[in-house]
């Protein structure tokens, strides 16, 4: 039996079964999503949410046919998806 979804918030536009989850992101990841959403809105005149961007990134990884089960860290996930070593970044 499917859990009943709340009618609060924006109307649901998904055509597939879905689940609402909570994810903790680094501040720089949130800033990146916000900047990307702004750039897309300015370039195309359409608003896009953080969630839509994240779903798009996940879908791209899904469709890439890259075996992500080989990864044992965020760094190795990035390397598998980009095909190049992850740049060393200092964390705050």
PDB file of N, CA, C and O in Angstrom:
ATOM      1  N   UNK A   1       0.835  -1.171   0.000  1.00  0.00           N
ATOM      2  CA  UNK A   1       0.000   0.000   0.000  1.00  0.00           C
ATOM      3  C   UNK A   1       0.884   1.241   0.000  1.00  0.00           C
ATOM      4  O   UNK A   1       1.818   1.342   0.796  1.00  0.00           O
ATOM      5  N   UNK A   2       0.592   2.180  -0.890  1.00  0.00           N
ATOM      6  CA  UNK A   2       1.359   3.421  -1.010  1.00  0.00           C
ATOM      7  C   UNK A   2       0.985   4.367   0.135  1.00  0.00           C
ATOM      8  O   UNK A   2      -0.197   4.508   0.451  1.00  0.00           O
ATOM      9  N   UNK A   3       1.977   5.018   0.763  1.00  0.00           N
ATOM     10  CA  UNK A   3       1.635   6.021   1.774  1.00  0.00           C
ATOM     11  C   UNK A   3       0.905   7.192   1.133  1.00  0.00           C
ATOM     12  O   UNK A   3       1.155   7.539  -0.022  1.00  0.00           O
ATOM     13  N   UNK A   4       0.011   7.790   1.888  1.00  0.00           N
ATOM     14  CA  UNK A   4      -0.750   8.930   1.386  1.00  0.00           C
ATOM     15  C   UNK A   4       0.156  10.153   1.380  1.00  0.00           C
ATOM     16  O   UNK A   4       0.812  10.457   2.375  1.00  0.00           O
ATOM     17  N   UNK A   5       0.183  10.845   0.254  1.00  0.00           N
ATOM     18  CA  UNK A   5       1.019  12.031   0.112  1.00  0.00           C
ATOM     19  C   UNK A   5       0.236  13.258   0.564  1.00  0.00           C
ATOM     20  O   UNK A   5      -0.974  13.338   0.353  1.00  0.00           O
ATOM     21  N   UNK A   6       0.914  14.200   1.177  1.00  0.00           N
ATOM     22  CA  UNK A   6       0.310  15.428   1.664  1.00  0.00           C
ATOM     23  C   UNK A   6      -0.099  16.320   0.496  1.00  0.00           C
ATOM     24  O   UNK A   6       0.536  16.300  -0.558  1.00  0.00           O
ATOM     25  N   UNK A   7      -1.144  17.087   0.682  1.00  0.00           N
ATOM     26  CA  UNK A   7      -1.593  18.035  -0.343  1.00  0.00           C
ATOM     27  C   UNK A   7      -0.991  19.412  -0.136  1.00  0.00           C
ATOM     28  O   UNK A   7      -1.338  20.352  -0.851  1.00  0.00           O
ATOM     29  N   UNK A   8      -0.090  19.546   0.838  1.00  0.00           N
ATOM     30  CA  UNK A   8       0.525  20.837   1.103  1.00  0.00           C
ATOM     31  C   UNK A   8       1.622  21.116   0.078  1.00  0.00           C
ATOM     32  O   UNK A   8       2.151  20.196  -0.546  1.00  0.00           O
ATOM     33  N   UNK A   9       1.958  22.401  -0.087  1.00  0.00           N
ATOM     34  CA  UNK A   9       3.064  22.772  -0.960  1.00  0.00           C
ATOM     35  C   UNK A   9       2.659  22.836  -2.420  1.00  0.00           C
ATOM     36  O   UNK A   9       1.482  22.961  -2.757  1.00  0.00           O
ATOM     37  N   UNK A  10       3.664  22.748  -3.274  1.00  0.00           N
ATOM     38  CA  UNK A  10       3.442  22.838  -4.717  1.00  0.00           C
ATOM     39  C   UNK A  10       2.755  21.579  -5.230  1.00  0.00           C
ATOM     40  O   UNK A  10       2.898  20.507  -4.641  1.00  0.00           O
ATOM     41  N   UNK A  11       2.007  21.707  -6.331  1.00  0.00           N
ATOM     42  CA  UNK A  11       1.382  20.520  -6.911  1.00  0.00           C
ATOM     43  C   UNK A  11       2.442  19.530  -7.411  1.00  0.00           C
ATOM     44  O   UNK A  11       3.496  19.933  -7.903  1.00  0.00           O
ATOM     45  N   UNK A  12       2.156  18.270  -7.283  1.00  0.00           N
ATOM     46  CA  UNK A  12       3.079  17.220  -7.705  1.00  0.00           C
ATOM     47  C   UNK A  12       2.970  17.044  -9.217  1.00  0.00           C
ATOM     48  O   UNK A  12       1.870  16.941  -9.759  1.00  0.00           O
ATOM     49  N   UNK A  13       4.118  17.010  -9.893  1.00  0.00           N
ATOM     50  CA  UNK A  13       4.121  16.874 -11.346  1.00  0.00           C
ATOM     51  C   UNK A  13       4.852  15.611 -11.787  1.00  0.00           C
ATOM     52  O   UNK A  13       5.187  15.460 -12.962  1.00  0.00           O
ATOM     53  N   UNK A  14       5.099  14.708 -10.846  1.00  0.00           N
ATOM     54  CA  UNK A  14       5.832  13.494 -11.174  1.00  0.00           C
ATOM     55  C   UNK A  14       4.904  12.474 -11.822  1.00  0.00           C
ATOM     56  O   UNK A  14       3.742  12.346 -11.436  1.00  0.00           O
ATOM     57  N   UNK A  15       5.418  11.759 -12.798  1.00  0.00           N
ATOM     58  CA  UNK A  15       4.623  10.739 -13.468  1.00  0.00           C
ATOM     59  C   UNK A  15       4.994   9.336 -12.990  1.00  0.00           C
ATOM     60  O   UNK A  15       4.375   8.357 -13.407  1.00  0.00           O
ATOM     61  N   UNK A  16       5.989   9.233 -12.127  1.00  0.00           N
ATOM     62  CA  UNK A  16       6.429   7.955 -11.582  1.00  0.00           C
ATOM     63  C   UNK A  16       6.241   7.972 -10.071  1.00  0.00           C
ATOM     64  O   UNK A  16       6.118   9.042  -9.476  1.00  0.00           O
ATOM     65  N   UNK A  17       6.216   6.790  -9.440  1.00  0.00           N
ATOM     66  CA  UNK A  17       6.167   6.771  -7.973  1.00  0.00           C
ATOM     67  C   UNK A  17       7.353   7.545  -7.405  1.00  0.00           C
ATOM     68  O   UNK A  17       8.427   7.554  -8.006  1.00  0.00           O
ATOM     69  N   UNK A  18       7.172   8.194  -6.260  1.00  0.00           N
ATOM     70  CA  UNK A  18       8.220   9.027  -5.698  1.00  0.00           C
ATOM     71  C   UNK A  18       8.209   8.943  -4.185  1.00  0.00           C
ATOM     72  O   UNK A  18       7.246   8.476  -3.576  1.00  0.00           O
ATOM     73  N   UNK A  19       9.301   9.407  -3.589  1.00  0.00           N
ATOM     74  CA  UNK A  19       9.429   9.473  -2.139  1.00  0.00           C
ATOM     75  C   UNK A  19      10.083  10.801  -1.790  1.00  0.00           C
ATOM     76  O   UNK A  19      10.971  11.273  -2.500  1.00  0.00           O
ATOM     77  N   UNK A  20       9.640  11.393  -0.701  1.00  0.00           N
ATOM     78  CA  UNK A  20      10.254  12.631  -0.229  1.00  0.00           C
ATOM     79  C   UNK A  20      11.328  12.255   0.782  1.00  0.00           C
ATOM     80  O   UNK A  20      11.064  11.528   1.740  1.00  0.00           O
ATOM     81  N   UNK A  21      12.549  12.760   0.560  1.00  0.00           N
ATOM     82  CA  UNK A  21      13.658  12.462   1.454  1.00  0.00           C
ATOM     83  C   UNK A  21      14.341  13.756   1.872  1.00  0.00           C
ATOM     84  O   UNK A  21      14.147  14.804   1.257  1.00  0.00           O
ATOM     85  N   UNK A  22      15.127  13.666   2.905  1.00  0.00           N
ATOM     86  CA  UNK A  22      15.922  14.798   3.361  1.00  0.00           C
ATOM     87  C   UNK A  22      17.385  14.451   3.182  1.00  0.00           C
ATOM     88  O   UNK A  22      17.816  13.357   3.547  1.00  0.00           O
ATOM     89  N   UNK A  23      18.153  15.378   2.622  1.00  0.00           N
ATOM     90  CA  UNK A  23      19.572  15.159   2.377  1.00  0.00           C
ATOM     91  C   UNK A  23      20.343  16.349   2.939  1.00  0.00           C
ATOM     92  O   UNK A  23      19.932  17.497   2.771  1.00  0.00           O
ATOM     93  N   UNK A  24      21.444  16.076   3.597  1.00  0.00           N
ATOM     94  CA  UNK A  24      22.311  17.139   4.101  1.00  0.00           C
ATOM     95  C   UNK A  24      23.375  17.410   3.045  1.00  0.00           C
ATOM     96  O   UNK A  24      24.067  16.494   2.601  1.00  0.00           O
ATOM     97  N   UNK A  25      23.504  18.685   2.643  1.00  0.00           N
ATOM     98  CA  UNK A  25      24.486  19.095   1.645  1.00  0.00           C
ATOM     99  C   UNK A  25      25.454  20.095   2.255  1.00  0.00           C
ATOM    100  O   UNK A  25      25.119  20.796   3.210  1.00  0.00           O
ATOM    101  N   UNK A  26      26.634  20.154   1.707  1.00  0.00           N
ATOM    102  CA  UNK A  26      27.591  21.180   2.104  1.00  0.00           C
ATOM    103  C   UNK A  26      27.102  22.539   1.612  1.00  0.00           C
ATOM    104  O   UNK A  26      26.397  22.621   0.605  1.00  0.00           O
ATOM    105  N   UNK A  27      27.472  23.596   2.317  1.00  0.00           N
ATOM    106  CA  UNK A  27      27.063  24.942   1.912  1.00  0.00           C
ATOM    107  C   UNK A  27      27.463  25.245   0.474  1.00  0.00           C
ATOM    108  O   UNK A  27      26.706  25.881  -0.260  1.00  0.00           O
ATOM    109  N   UNK A  28      28.657  24.791   0.063  1.00  0.00           N
ATOM    110  CA  UNK A  28      29.103  25.084  -1.302  1.00  0.00           C
ATOM    111  C   UNK A  28      28.258  24.345  -2.341  1.00  0.00           C
ATOM    112  O   UNK A  28      28.109  24.822  -3.466  1.00  0.00           O
ATOM    113  N   UNK A  29      27.703  23.184  -1.976  1.00  0.00           N
ATOM    114  CA  UNK A  29      26.823  22.465  -2.894  1.00  0.00           C
ATOM    115  C   UNK A  29      25.498  23.214  -3.052  1.00  0.00           C
ATOM    116  O   UNK A  29      24.970  23.327  -4.159  1.00  0.00           O
ATOM    117  N   UNK A  30      24.967  23.723  -1.940  1.00  0.00           N
ATOM    118  CA  UNK A  30      23.728  24.507  -1.990  1.00  0.00           C
ATOM    119  C   UNK A  30      23.951  25.775  -2.807  1.00  0.00           C
ATOM    120  O   UNK A  30      23.111  26.142  -3.628  1.00  0.00           O
ATOM    121  N   UNK A  31      25.080  26.444  -2.584  1.00  0.00           N
ATOM    122  CA  UNK A  31      25.396  27.654  -3.341  1.00  0.00           C
ATOM    123  C   UNK A  31      25.493  27.339  -4.833  1.00  0.00           C
ATOM    124  O   UNK A  31      25.034  28.122  -5.665  1.00  0.00           O
ATOM    125  N   UNK A  32      26.091  26.193  -5.173  1.00  0.00           N
ATOM    126  CA  UNK A  32      26.204  25.788  -6.576  1.00  0.00           C
ATOM    127  C   UNK A  32      24.814  25.567  -7.182  1.00  0.00           C
ATOM    128  O   UNK A  32      24.536  26.034  -8.287  1.00  0.00           O
ATOM    129  N   UNK A  33      23.947  24.857  -6.462  1.00  0.00           N
ATOM    130  CA  UNK A  33      22.594  24.610  -6.960  1.00  0.00           C
ATOM    131  C   UNK A  33      21.834  25.921  -7.150  1.00  0.00           C
ATOM    132  O   UNK A  33      21.138  26.100  -8.150  1.00  0.00           O
ATOM    133  N   UNK A  34      21.966  26.834  -6.194  1.00  0.00           N
ATOM    134  CA  UNK A  34      21.290  28.124  -6.302  1.00  0.00           C
ATOM    135  C   UNK A  34      21.810  28.938  -7.482  1.00  0.00           C
ATOM    136  O   UNK A  34      21.028  29.535  -8.222  1.00  0.00           O
ATOM    137  N   UNK A  35      23.137  28.964  -7.660  1.00  0.00           N
ATOM    138  CA  UNK A  35      23.723  29.703  -8.774  1.00  0.00           C
ATOM    139  C   UNK A  35      23.282  29.098 -10.115  1.00  0.00           C
ATOM    140  O   UNK A  35      22.965  29.823 -11.058  1.00  0.00           O
ATOM    141  N   UNK A  36      23.266  27.778 -10.186  1.00  0.00           N
ATOM    142  CA  UNK A  36      22.834  27.107 -11.410  1.00  0.00           C
ATOM    143  C   UNK A  36      21.368  27.411 -11.709  1.00  0.00           C
ATOM    144  O   UNK A  36      21.013  27.669 -12.859  1.00  0.00           O
ATOM    145  N   UNK A  37      20.516  27.384 -10.690  1.00  0.00           N
ATOM    146  CA  UNK A  37      19.096  27.690 -10.878  1.00  0.00           C
ATOM    147  C   UNK A  37      18.917  29.115 -11.387  1.00  0.00           C
ATOM    148  O   UNK A  37      18.094  29.363 -12.268  1.00  0.00           O
ATOM    149  N   UNK A  38      19.678  30.043 -10.839  1.00  0.00           N
ATOM    150  CA  UNK A  38      19.611  31.441 -11.292  1.00  0.00           C
ATOM    151  C   UNK A  38      20.082  31.557 -12.734  1.00  0.00           C
ATOM    152  O   UNK A  38      19.439  32.220 -13.547  1.00  0.00           O
ATOM    153  N   UNK A  39      21.205  30.914 -13.057  1.00  0.00           N
ATOM    154  CA  UNK A  39      21.736  30.971 -14.425  1.00  0.00           C
ATOM    155  C   UNK A  39      20.742  30.384 -15.424  1.00  0.00           C
ATOM    156  O   UNK A  39      20.556  30.936 -16.509  1.00  0.00           O
ATOM    157  N   UNK A  40      20.108  29.278 -15.069  1.00  0.00           N
ATOM    158  CA  UNK A  40      19.117  28.662 -15.968  1.00  0.00           C
ATOM    159  C   UNK A  40      17.926  29.598 -16.161  1.00  0.00           C
ATOM    160  O   UNK A  40      17.438  29.769 -17.278  1.00  0.00           O
ATOM    161  N   UNK A  41      17.457  30.208 -15.055  1.00  0.00           N
ATOM    162  CA  UNK A  41      16.319  31.135 -15.153  1.00  0.00           C
ATOM    163  C   UNK A  41      16.666  32.335 -16.029  1.00  0.00           C
ATOM    164  O   UNK A  41      15.853  32.755 -16.852  1.00  0.00           O
ATOM    165  N   UNK A  42      17.866  32.893 -15.861  1.00  0.00           N
ATOM    166  CA  UNK A  42      18.273  34.051 -16.660  1.00  0.00           C
ATOM    167  C   UNK A  42      18.451  33.687 -18.129  1.00  0.00           C
ATOM    168  O   UNK A  42      18.103  34.472 -19.012  1.00  0.00           O
ATOM    169  N   UNK A  43      18.987  32.510 -18.392  1.00  0.00           N
ATOM    170  CA  UNK A  43      19.269  32.101 -19.775  1.00  0.00           C
ATOM    171  C   UNK A  43      18.021  31.633 -20.515  1.00  0.00           C
ATOM    172  O   UNK A  43      17.864  31.903 -21.706  1.00  0.00           O
ATOM    173  N   UNK A  44      17.130  30.928 -19.807  1.00  0.00           N
ATOM    174  CA  UNK A  44      15.989  30.300 -20.483  1.00  0.00           C
ATOM    175  C   UNK A  44      14.634  30.856 -20.064  1.00  0.00           C
ATOM    176  O   UNK A  44      13.613  30.506 -20.656  1.00  0.00           O
ATOM    177  N   UNK A  45      14.612  31.725 -19.039  1.00  0.00           N
ATOM    178  CA  UNK A  45      13.353  32.306 -18.592  1.00  0.00           C
ATOM    179  C   UNK A  45      12.453  31.334 -17.857  1.00  0.00           C
ATOM    180  O   UNK A  45      11.259  31.591 -17.696  1.00  0.00           O
ATOM    181  N   UNK A  46      13.013  30.220 -17.410  1.00  0.00           N
ATOM    182  CA  UNK A  46      12.223  29.223 -16.685  1.00  0.00           C
ATOM    183  C   UNK A  46      12.856  28.965 -15.333  1.00  0.00           C
ATOM    184  O   UNK A  46      14.073  28.822 -15.215  1.00  0.00           O
ATOM    185  N   UNK A  47      12.016  28.908 -14.321  1.00  0.00           N
ATOM    186  CA  UNK A  47      12.511  28.604 -12.985  1.00  0.00           C
ATOM    187  C   UNK A  47      12.711  27.100 -12.851  1.00  0.00           C
ATOM    188  O   UNK A  47      11.932  26.310 -13.385  1.00  0.00           O
ATOM    189  N   UNK A  48      13.754  26.716 -12.139  1.00  0.00           N
ATOM    190  CA  UNK A  48      14.028  25.313 -11.858  1.00  0.00           C
ATOM    191  C   UNK A  48      14.438  25.221 -10.388  1.00  0.00           C
ATOM    192  O   UNK A  48      15.188  26.058  -9.884  1.00  0.00           O
ATOM    193  N   UNK A  49      13.943  24.209  -9.726  1.00  0.00           N
ATOM    194  CA  UNK A  49      14.227  24.070  -8.296  1.00  0.00           C
ATOM    195  C   UNK A  49      15.508  23.282  -8.063  1.00  0.00           C
ATOM    196  O   UNK A  49      16.012  22.598  -8.954  1.00  0.00           O
ATOM    197  N   UNK A  50      16.019  23.396  -6.846  1.00  0.00           N
ATOM    198  CA  UNK A  50      17.174  22.581  -6.460  1.00  0.00           C
ATOM    199  C   UNK A  50      16.855  21.104  -6.668  1.00  0.00           C
ATOM    200  O   UNK A  50      17.674  20.349  -7.192  1.00  0.00           O
ATOM    201  N   UNK A  51      15.663  20.703  -6.254  1.00  0.00           N
ATOM    202  CA  UNK A  51      15.271  19.296  -6.365  1.00  0.00           C
ATOM    203  C   UNK A  51      15.282  18.826  -7.818  1.00  0.00           C
ATOM    204  O   UNK A  51      15.716  17.710  -8.104  1.00  0.00           O
ATOM    205  N   UNK A  52      14.808  19.670  -8.739  1.00  0.00           N
ATOM    206  CA  UNK A  52      14.809  19.300 -10.153  1.00  0.00           C
ATOM    207  C   UNK A  52      16.231  19.140 -10.678  1.00  0.00           C
ATOM    208  O   UNK A  52      16.513  18.234 -11.463  1.00  0.00           O
ATOM    209  N   UNK A  53      17.119  20.020 -10.245  1.00  0.00           N
ATOM    210  CA  UNK A  53      18.521  19.921 -10.668  1.00  0.00           C
ATOM    211  C   UNK A  53      19.125  18.623 -10.134  1.00  0.00           C
ATOM    212  O   UNK A  53      19.795  17.900 -10.871  1.00  0.00           O
ATOM    213  N   UNK A  54      18.891  18.330  -8.866  1.00  0.00           N
ATOM    214  CA  UNK A  54      19.428  17.105  -8.268  1.00  0.00           C
ATOM    215  C   UNK A  54      18.862  15.878  -8.978  1.00  0.00           C
ATOM    216  O   UNK A  54      19.602  14.939  -9.273  1.00  0.00           O
ATOM    217  N   UNK A  55      17.543  15.876  -9.257  1.00  0.00           N
ATOM    218  CA  UNK A  55      16.959  14.739  -9.992  1.00  0.00           C
ATOM    219  C   UNK A  55      17.595  14.598 -11.371  1.00  0.00           C
ATOM    220  O   UNK A  55      17.842  13.482 -11.827  1.00  0.00           O
ATOM    221  N   UNK A  56      17.863  15.724 -12.038  1.00  0.00           N
ATOM    222  CA  UNK A  56      18.514  15.683 -13.350  1.00  0.00           C
ATOM    223  C   UNK A  56      19.915  15.103 -13.271  1.00  0.00           C
ATOM    224  O   UNK A  56      20.310  14.308 -14.124  1.00  0.00           O
ATOM    225  N   UNK A  57      20.669  15.498 -12.248  1.00  0.00           N
ATOM    226  CA  UNK A  57      22.024  14.956 -12.071  1.00  0.00           C
ATOM    227  C   UNK A  57      21.993  13.463 -11.788  1.00  0.00           C
ATOM    228  O   UNK A  57      22.817  12.711 -12.309  1.00  0.00           O
ATOM    229  N   UNK A  58      21.041  13.031 -10.960  1.00  0.00           N
ATOM    230  CA  UNK A  58      20.908  11.600 -10.673  1.00  0.00           C
ATOM    231  C   UNK A  58      20.510  10.836 -11.933  1.00  0.00           C
ATOM    232  O   UNK A  58      21.040   9.760 -12.207  1.00  0.00           O
ATOM    233  N   UNK A  59      19.580  11.394 -12.693  1.00  0.00           N
ATOM    234  CA  UNK A  59      19.146  10.735 -13.932  1.00  0.00           C
ATOM    235  C   UNK A  59      20.302  10.621 -14.921  1.00  0.00           C
ATOM    236  O   UNK A  59      20.444   9.600 -15.595  1.00  0.00           O
ATOM    237  N   UNK A  60      21.131  11.669 -15.011  1.00  0.00           N
ATOM    238  CA  UNK A  60      22.296  11.621 -15.904  1.00  0.00           C
ATOM    239  C   UNK A  60      23.259  10.519 -15.461  1.00  0.00           C
ATOM    240  O   UNK A  60      23.778   9.781 -16.299  1.00  0.00           O
ATOM    241  N   UNK A  61      23.501  10.402 -14.166  1.00  0.00           N
ATOM    242  CA  UNK A  61      24.369   9.334 -13.653  1.00  0.00           C
ATOM    243  C   UNK A  61      23.759   7.972 -13.959  1.00  0.00           C
ATOM    244  O   UNK A  61      24.470   7.045 -14.348  1.00  0.00           O
ATOM    245  N   UNK A  62      22.442   7.847 -13.785  1.00  0.00           N
ATOM    246  CA  UNK A  62      21.735   6.592 -14.062  1.00  0.00           C
ATOM    247  C   UNK A  62      21.877   6.187 -15.530  1.00  0.00           C
ATOM    248  O   UNK A  62      22.130   5.024 -15.847  1.00  0.00           O
ATOM    249  N   UNK A  63      21.708   7.163 -16.411  1.00  0.00           N
ATOM    250  CA  UNK A  63      21.756   6.884 -17.845  1.00  0.00           C
ATOM    251  C   UNK A  63      23.177   6.746 -18.391  1.00  0.00           C
ATOM    252  O   UNK A  63      23.361   6.330 -19.535  1.00  0.00           O
ATOM    253  N   UNK A  64      24.174   7.087 -17.592  1.00  0.00           N
ATOM    254  CA  UNK A  64      25.561   7.045 -18.062  1.00  0.00           C
ATOM    255  C   UNK A  64      26.085   5.621 -18.248  1.00  0.00           C
ATOM    256  O   UNK A  64      27.090   5.406 -18.926  1.00  0.00           O
ATOM    257  N   UNK A  65      25.404   4.663 -17.647  1.00  0.00           N
ATOM    258  CA  UNK A  65      25.835   3.259 -17.683  1.00  0.00           C
ATOM    259  C   UNK A  65      27.203   3.045 -17.039  1.00  0.00           C
ATOM    260  O   UNK A  65      27.839   2.017 -17.272  1.00  0.00           O
ATOM    261  N   UNK A  66      27.658   3.995 -16.239  1.00  0.00           N
ATOM    262  CA  UNK A  66      28.895   3.830 -15.486  1.00  0.00           C
ATOM    263  C   UNK A  66      28.568   2.985 -14.256  1.00  0.00           C
ATOM    264  O   UNK A  66      27.570   3.235 -13.581  1.00  0.00           O
ATOM    265  N   UNK A  67      29.398   1.992 -13.963  1.00  0.00           N
ATOM    266  CA  UNK A  67      29.180   1.140 -12.791  1.00  0.00           C
ATOM    267  C   UNK A  67      29.650   1.875 -11.546  1.00  0.00           C
ATOM    268  O   UNK A  67      30.818   1.796 -11.167  1.00  0.00           O
ATOM    269  N   UNK A  68      28.732   2.586 -10.919  1.00  0.00           N
ATOM    270  CA  UNK A  68      29.071   3.394  -9.753  1.00  0.00           C
ATOM    271  C   UNK A  68      29.299   2.556  -8.503  1.00  0.00           C
ATOM    272  O   UNK A  68      29.756   3.074  -7.484  1.00  0.00           O
ATOM    273  N   UNK A  69      28.987   1.272  -8.571  1.00  0.00           N
ATOM    274  CA  UNK A  69      29.239   0.408  -7.414  1.00  0.00           C
ATOM    275  C   UNK A  69      30.741   0.185  -7.207  1.00  0.00           C
ATOM    276  O   UNK A  69      31.151  -0.358  -6.181  1.00  0.00           O
ATOM    277  N   UNK A  70      31.551   0.597  -8.166  1.00  0.00           N
ATOM    278  CA  UNK A  70      33.013   0.513  -8.012  1.00  0.00           C
ATOM    279  C   UNK A  70      33.545   1.581  -7.062  1.00  0.00           C
ATOM    280  O   UNK A  70      34.666   1.468  -6.567  1.00  0.00           O
ATOM    281  N   UNK A  71      32.750   2.615  -6.805  1.00  0.00           N
ATOM    282  CA  UNK A  71      33.194   3.737  -5.975  1.00  0.00           C
ATOM    283  C   UNK A  71      33.167   3.359  -4.499  1.00  0.00           C
ATOM    284  O   UNK A  71      32.280   2.639  -4.040  1.00  0.00           O
ATOM    285  N   UNK A  72      34.168   3.865  -3.764  1.00  0.00           N
ATOM    286  CA  UNK A  72      34.190   3.647  -2.322  1.00  0.00           C
ATOM    287  C   UNK A  72      34.236   4.968  -1.560  1.00  0.00           C
ATOM    288  O   UNK A  72      34.451   4.981  -0.348  1.00  0.00           O
ATOM    289  N   UNK A  73      34.033   6.085  -2.271  1.00  0.00           N
ATOM    290  CA  UNK A  73      34.051   7.401  -1.640  1.00  0.00           C
ATOM    291  C   UNK A  73      33.413   8.409  -2.605  1.00  0.00           C
ATOM    292  O   UNK A  73      33.154   8.105  -3.769  1.00  0.00           O
ATOM    293  N   UNK A  74      33.172   9.599  -2.093  1.00  0.00           N
ATOM    294  CA  UNK A  74      32.667  10.667  -2.966  1.00  0.00           C
ATOM    295  C   UNK A  74      33.683  10.954  -4.064  1.00  0.00           C
ATOM    296  O   UNK A  74      33.320  11.134  -5.226  1.00  0.00           O
ATOM    297  N   UNK A  75      34.956  10.994  -3.687  1.00  0.00           N
ATOM    298  CA  UNK A  75      36.007  11.267  -4.668  1.00  0.00           C
ATOM    299  C   UNK A  75      36.018  10.260  -5.801  1.00  0.00           C
ATOM    300  O   UNK A  75      36.140  10.633  -6.968  1.00  0.00           O
ATOM    301  N   UNK A  76      35.889   8.981  -5.462  1.00  0.00           N
ATOM    302  CA  UNK A  76      35.907   7.973  -6.528  1.00  0.00           C
ATOM    303  C   UNK A  76      34.621   8.019  -7.354  1.00  0.00           C
ATOM    304  O   UNK A  76      34.645   7.681  -8.538  1.00  0.00           O
ATOM    305  N   UNK A  77      33.498   8.430  -6.756  1.00  0.00           N
ATOM    306  CA  UNK A  77      32.272   8.630  -7.539  1.00  0.00           C
ATOM    307  C   UNK A  77      32.487   9.732  -8.573  1.00  0.00           C
ATOM    308  O   UNK A  77      32.132   9.586  -9.742  1.00  0.00           O
ATOM    309  N   UNK A  78      33.075  10.832  -8.118  1.00  0.00           N
ATOM    310  CA  UNK A  78      33.348  11.962  -9.020  1.00  0.00           C
ATOM    311  C   UNK A  78      34.279  11.519 -10.144  1.00  0.00           C
ATOM    312  O   UNK A  78      34.046  11.841 -11.309  1.00  0.00           O
ATOM    313  N   UNK A  79      35.322  10.788  -9.798  1.00  0.00           N
ATOM    314  CA  UNK A  79      36.270  10.310 -10.815  1.00  0.00           C
ATOM    315  C   UNK A  79      35.593   9.394 -11.829  1.00  0.00           C
ATOM    316  O   UNK A  79      35.845   9.503 -13.029  1.00  0.00           O
ATOM    317  N   UNK A  80      34.734   8.493 -11.353  1.00  0.00           N
ATOM    318  CA  UNK A  80      34.024   7.601 -12.276  1.00  0.00           C
ATOM    319  C   UNK A  80      33.116   8.388 -13.213  1.00  0.00           C
ATOM    320  O   UNK A  80      33.051   8.097 -14.408  1.00  0.00           O
ATOM    321  N   UNK A  81      32.423   9.370 -12.683  1.00  0.00           N
ATOM    322  CA  UNK A  81      31.468  10.121 -13.496  1.00  0.00           C
ATOM    323  C   UNK A  81      32.134  11.119 -14.439  1.00  0.00           C
ATOM    324  O   UNK A  81      31.639  11.357 -15.541  1.00  0.00           O
ATOM    325  N   UNK A  82      33.248  11.701 -14.014  1.00  0.00           N
ATOM    326  CA  UNK A  82      33.907  12.704 -14.861  1.00  0.00           C
ATOM    327  C   UNK A  82      35.006  12.114 -15.727  1.00  0.00           C
ATOM    328  O   UNK A  82      35.398  12.711 -16.730  1.00  0.00           O
ATOM    329  N   UNK A  83      35.497  10.959 -15.350  1.00  0.00           N
ATOM    330  CA  UNK A  83      36.589  10.346 -16.105  1.00  0.00           C
ATOM    331  C   UNK A  83      37.939  10.959 -15.807  1.00  0.00           C
ATOM    332  O   UNK A  83      38.915  10.684 -16.505  1.00  0.00           O
ATOM    333  N   UNK A  84      38.006  11.792 -14.770  1.00  0.00           N
ATOM    334  CA  UNK A  84      39.290  12.390 -14.399  1.00  0.00           C
ATOM    335  C   UNK A  84      39.392  12.476 -12.875  1.00  0.00           C
ATOM    336  O   UNK A  84      38.376  12.498 -12.179  1.00  0.00           O
ATOM    337  N   UNK A  85      40.626  12.523 -12.361  1.00  0.00           N
ATOM    338  CA  UNK A  85      40.808  12.587 -10.906  1.00  0.00           C
ATOM    339  C   UNK A  85      40.153  13.824 -10.304  1.00  0.00           C
ATOM    340  O   UNK A  85      40.130  14.896 -10.910  1.00  0.00           O
ATOM    341  N   UNK A  86      39.618  13.648  -9.089  1.00  0.00           N
ATOM    342  CA  UNK A  86      38.974  14.761  -8.390  1.00  0.00           C
ATOM    343  C   UNK A  86      40.025  15.772  -7.962  1.00  0.00           C
ATOM    344  O   UNK A  86      41.081  15.407  -7.445  1.00  0.00           O
ATOM    345  N   UNK A  87      39.724  17.044  -8.182  1.00  0.00           N
ATOM    346  CA  UNK A  87      40.627  18.120  -7.757  1.00  0.00           C
ATOM    347  C   UNK A  87      40.645  18.158  -6.238  1.00  0.00           C
ATOM    348  O   UNK A  87      39.615  17.972  -5.589  1.00  0.00           O
ATOM    349  N   UNK A  88      41.817  18.400  -5.680  1.00  0.00           N
ATOM    350  CA  UNK A  88      41.910  18.532  -4.229  1.00  0.00           C
ATOM    351  C   UNK A  88      41.295  19.854  -3.813  1.00  0.00           C
ATOM    352  O   UNK A  88      41.698  20.916  -4.288  1.00  0.00           O
ATOM    353  N   UNK A  89      40.314  19.783  -2.922  1.00  0.00           N
ATOM    354  CA  UNK A  89      39.669  20.986  -2.400  1.00  0.00           C
ATOM    355  C   UNK A  89      39.841  21.007  -0.905  1.00  0.00           C
ATOM    356  O   UNK A  89      39.700  19.988  -0.229  1.00  0.00           O
ATOM    357  N   UNK A  90      40.143  22.165  -0.405  1.00  0.00           N
ATOM    358  CA  UNK A  90      40.201  22.319   1.043  1.00  0.00           C
ATOM    359  C   UNK A  90      38.782  22.512   1.539  1.00  0.00           C
ATOM    360  O   UNK A  90      38.033  23.331   1.007  1.00  0.00           O
ATOM    361  N   UNK A  91      38.416  21.751   2.566  1.00  0.00           N
ATOM    362  CA  UNK A  91      37.084  21.906   3.141  1.00  0.00           C
ATOM    363  C   UNK A  91      37.133  22.946   4.238  1.00  0.00           C
ATOM    364  O   UNK A  91      38.158  23.155   4.886  1.00  0.00           O
ATOM    365  N   UNK A  92      36.015  23.580   4.423  1.00  0.00           N
ATOM    366  CA  UNK A  92      35.942  24.611   5.453  1.00  0.00           C
ATOM    367  C   UNK A  92      35.841  24.026   6.822  1.00  0.00           C
ATOM    368  O   UNK A  92      35.770  24.764   7.805  1.00  0.00           O
TER     369      UNK A  92
END
